[in-house]
């Protein structure tokens, strides 16, 4: 091994960002909260295992069924009210829990930038969310070739759809998570921050579409945006009724996530944490 390369890896794994990220990730994965939330996200997959109701046959039928299933469950469950609550509950506690318990003072006393703290906490929470949502997707992806009798070839053919759905999910939950972290710094209590975040999302998604003079009001919902993102890759189903650009939507959510994280860092910088 090149000594310089080994030195760089040593510096990475000893960096404050990595220490906070790894510590927080392990704590989340070992928590009872993770197990409860995983049971909730797994529920639709378990139902599918018990009653897959296959449509068609072969690889084409398998991919069409997978895409149709995801177009039903992603906007209505995993990114619906239940999924949004899961993200909010998990992400709101990352910083607000430290502030509420007073342990934030121990963290900022270390050689750690607040920007590194925000990034490490966010990445730890996002990695946990990848598991929470990814495990149910993996279950369906692995089970589909059994239902349609496509074998190993079916796994390979369905892998792209699986990755794309997971990518869309991560992109959208990242923005919800960043919003949760911002409000958690402002409010400082995990429960109140969770309620405030969910209330804000409810206002944006459920009240705006009720305004009669807004054109295409349903496009303001997270579910609509999820389907719009899937549209660029899901060609086995008809999504012509969903109007808009997948590329602009993806760029918007990336920009929104970065902006919310920067605001979280600024809000944390401006806060005072008395001894």
C-alpha positions in Angstrom: 0.0 0.0 0.0 1.2 3.5 -0.8 2.2 5.2 2.6 0.6 8.4 1.4 -2.7 6.7 0.6 -2.7 4.9 3.9 -2.1 8.2 5.7 -5.0 9.8 3.9 -7.3 7.0 5.0 -6.1 7.3 8.6 -6.8 11.0 8.6 -10.3 10.3 7.1 -11.3 7.8 9.8 -9.9 9.9 12.6 -11.5 13.1 11.4 -14.2 14.6 13.6 -16.8 14.3 10.8 -16.2 10.6 10.5 -16.2 10.1 14.3 -19.6 11.9 14.7 -21.0 10.1 11.6 -20.0 6.6 12.6 -21.0 7.1 16.3 -24.4 8.5 15.4 -25.0 5.8 12.7 -24.3 3.0 15.2 -26.5 4.6 17.8 -29.4 4.9 15.4 -29.0 1.4 14.1 -29.0 0.0 17.6 -31.9 2.0 18.8 -35.4 0.7 19.5 -36.7 3.6 17.3 -34.9 2.1 14.2 -36.5 -1.3 14.8 -40.0 0.1 15.2 -39.6 2.4 12.1 -38.3 -0.6 10.1 -41.3 -2.7 11.0 -43.5 0.1 9.6 -41.6 0.5 6.4 -41.5 -3.2 5.9 -45.3 -3.7 6.3 -46.2 -3.2 2.5 -43.5 -5.6 1.5 -44.8 -8.3 3.9 -48.3 -7.9 2.4 -46.8 -8.2 -1.1 -45.0 -11.4 0.0 -48.3 -12.9 1.2 -50.3 -11.9 -1.9 -48.2 -10.9 -4.9 -51.1 -11.2 -7.4 -48.9 -11.6 -10.5 -49.9 -9.9 -13.7 -48.4 -11.2 -17.0 -45.3 -13.4 -17.1 -41.6 -13.2 -17.9 -39.2 -10.3 -17.4 -41.5 -7.8 -19.1 -44.4 -8.7 -16.8 -42.1 -8.6 -13.8 -40.8 -5.1 -14.5 -44.3 -3.8 -15.3 -45.6 -5.2 -12.0 -42.7 -3.8 -10.0 -43.1 -0.3 -11.6 -46.9 -0.3 -11.0 -46.4 -1.4 -7.4 -43.9 1.3 -6.7 -46.0 3.9 -8.4 -48.8 2.9 -5.9 -46.8 2.5 -2.7 -44.1 5.2 -3.1 -46.3 8.3 -3.3 -49.1 6.9 -1.1 -47.1 5.1 1.7 -43.3 5.4 1.7 -43.4 9.0 0.7 -47.0 9.6 2.0 -48.0 10.7 5.5 -46.5 7.6 7.1 -43.2 7.9 5.3 -42.9 11.6 5.9 -43.5 11.0 9.6 -40.8 8.4 9.7 -38.2 10.8 8.2 -39.3 13.7 10.5 -39.2 11.6 13.7 -35.7 10.3 12.9 -34.1 13.5 11.6 -35.7 16.0 14.1 -33.9 14.3 17.0 -30.4 14.5 15.6 -29.6 18.0 16.6 -32.6 18.9 18.8 -31.8 15.9 21.1 -28.3 17.2 21.6 -29.6 20.7 22.3 -32.4 19.6 24.6 -30.1 17.3 26.7 -27.3 19.9 26.8 -24.8 17.5 25.2 -24.4 20.0 22.3 -21.9 21.8 24.6 -19.7 18.8 24.7 -19.7 18.5 21.0 -18.8 22.1 20.2 -16.0 22.0 22.9 -14.2 19.4 20.7 -12.1 20.4 17.6 -15.2 20.2 15.4 -16.7 22.8 13.1 -20.5 23.3 13.3 -20.6 22.7 9.6 -19.0 19.3 10.2 -21.5 18.5 12.9 -24.4 19.3 10.7 -23.0 17.3 7.8 -22.1 14.3 9.9 -25.5 14.2 11.7 -27.3 14.6 8.4 -25.4 11.9 6.6 -25.8 9.5 9.5 -29.6 10.1 9.5 -29.8 9.8 5.7 -27.8 6.6 5.8 -30.2 5.2 8.3 -33.1 6.2 6.1 -31.5 4.4 3.1 -31.7 1.2 5.2 -35.2 1.9 6.4 -36.6 2.4 2.9 -34.1 0.3 1.0 -34.7 -3.0 2.9 -38.4 -3.2 1.9 -37.4 -2.4 -1.7 -34.8 -5.2 -1.6 -37.4 -7.6 -0.4 -39.7 -6.9 -3.3 -36.8 -6.9 -5.8 -35.6 -10.3 -4.6 -39.1 -11.8 -4.5 -40.3 -10.6 -7.9 -38.2 -13.1 -9.9 -39.7 -15.9 -7.8 -43.2 -14.8 -8.5 -42.6 -14.4 -12.3 -40.1 -17.3 -12.7 -37.4 -15.2 -14.2 -34.6 -16.4 -11.9 -31.2 -14.7 -11.8 -31.9 -13.0 -15.1 -34.9 -11.3 -13.5 -32.7 -10.0 -10.7 -30.4 -8.3 -13.2 -33.2 -6.9 -15.3 -35.0 -5.5 -12.3 -31.9 -4.1 -10.6 -32.0 -0.8 -12.5 -35.6 -0.1 -11.5 -34.7 -1.0 -7.9 -31.8 1.5 -7.8 -33.8 4.2 -9.5 -36.6 4.0 -7.0 -34.2 4.0 -4.1 -32.4 7.1 -5.6 -35.7 9.0 -6.0 -36.6 8.1 -2.4 -33.3 9.3 -1.1 -33.5 12.5 -3.0 -36.9 13.4 -1.6 -36.4 12.2 2.0 -33.1 14.2 2.1 -35.0 17.4 1.6 -37.6 16.5 4.3 -34.7 15.5 6.6 -32.9 18.8 6.0 -36.1 20.7 6.8 -36.6 18.7 10.0 -33.0 19.5 11.1 -33.4 23.2 10.4 -36.6 23.5 12.5 -35.1 21.3 15.2 -32.3 23.8 15.7 -34.8 26.7 15.8 -37.3 25.0 18.2 -34.8 22.8 20.1 -37.3 20.2 21.3 -37.6 17.1 19.2 -41.3 16.6 19.7 -42.2 20.2 18.9 -39.8 20.3 16.0 -41.4 17.1 14.6 -44.9 18.6 14.9 -43.8 21.9 13.3 -42.2 20.1 10.4 -45.1 17.9 9.8 -47.5 20.9 10.1 -45.5 22.8 7.6 -45.5 20.0 5.1 -49.2 19.4 5.6 -49.9 23.1 4.8 -47.7 23.0 1.7 -49.0 19.7 0.3 -52.6 19.4 1.4 -53.9 23.0 1.7 -52.3 24.5 -1.5 -53.9 21.9 -3.8 -57.3 23.0 -2.4 -56.9 26.5 -3.7 -59.2 26.6 -6.8 -57.3 29.2 -8.8 -53.9 27.4 -8.8 -53.3 25.5 -12.0 -52.4 21.8 -11.6 -52.5 22.1 -7.8 -51.7 18.4 -7.3 -48.2 19.0 -8.6 -47.3 20.7 -5.3 -47.5 17.3 -3.5 -44.5 15.2 -2.8 -46.2 12.2 -4.2 -46.7 13.9 -7.6 -43.0 14.9 -7.7 -42.0 11.3 -6.9 -44.0 10.0 -9.8 -42.6 12.7 -12.0 -39.1 11.7 -11.1 -39.9 8.0 -11.8 -41.4 9.0 -15.2 -38.0 9.3 -16.8 -37.1 5.7 -16.1 -40.4 3.8 -15.8 -41.4 3.0 -19.4 -43.5 -0.1 -18.8 -46.4 2.0 -17.4 -48.2 5.0 -18.8 -47.3 8.2 -17.0 -48.2 10.7 -19.7 -50.7 12.4 -17.4 -47.9 13.7 -15.2 -46.6 16.9 -16.7 -43.2 18.5 -15.8 -39.5 18.0 -16.1 -37.8 15.2 -14.1 -34.4 17.0 -14.5 -35.7 20.3 -13.1 -37.5 18.5 -10.3 -34.3 16.6 -9.3 -32.2 19.9 -9.4 -34.8 21.7 -7.3 -34.7 19.1 -4.5 -30.9 18.9 -4.6 -30.7 22.7 -4.3 -33.4 22.8 -1.6 -31.6 20.2 0.5 -28.3 22.1 0.3 -30.0 25.4 1.1 -31.7 24.0 4.1 -28.5 22.5 5.4 -26.7 25.8 5.0 -29.5 27.5 6.9 -29.3 24.8 9.6 -25.6 25.6 10.0 -26.2 29.4 10.1 -29.0 28.9 12.7 -26.6 26.7 14.8 -23.8 29.3 14.5 -26.2 32.0 15.8 -27.4 30.0 18.8 -25.9 30.5 22.2 -25.4 27.5 24.4 -24.8 28.7 28.0 -22.9 26.5 30.4 
